[in-house]
Amino acid sequence: MAELDTAAMTARFRERAQAVKRRPLPPVAGEERQAFITQAKHDYQDFAIIGDADASIEDGILTLRIDLRPGDQRSS
């Protein structure tokens, strides 16, 4: 198995998060529209969280370290 480039992987997730923000709304209304908006919010959140992760591979295990504390409570 080829070595996983964790920096490139997290960069792709950051790009996906931004793509979700740019995604146009389809021509739907009512419940379908709300479902699309809700899914886009979840997609953005998921992609952004992984995009912000510090990723590493140790002993063959991919580890994503994600600091969920508010910005003013984070240590560099």
Phi, psi and omega in degrees: 000135180291153178294134179277127176273096186294327179294319178292323179298311181293327177297320178297322178292323175297319178296320179296320178300316179292325178296323178297319179296328182272352184297125179285152176285134176287164181283070178234162181224170174066226184297322180297320179296314180296321178297320178296315181296317179297316179296320179297321178297316179294317178301312180300312181301312182297311180296318181294320179298312180292324178297331179271357184288151167267111185258142176210158175241120180231122181054038178079007181248123176283123179242128175250116178259119187233118180271110183264004178290153175303151184309322182284353179252001182275145171264143183303000000 
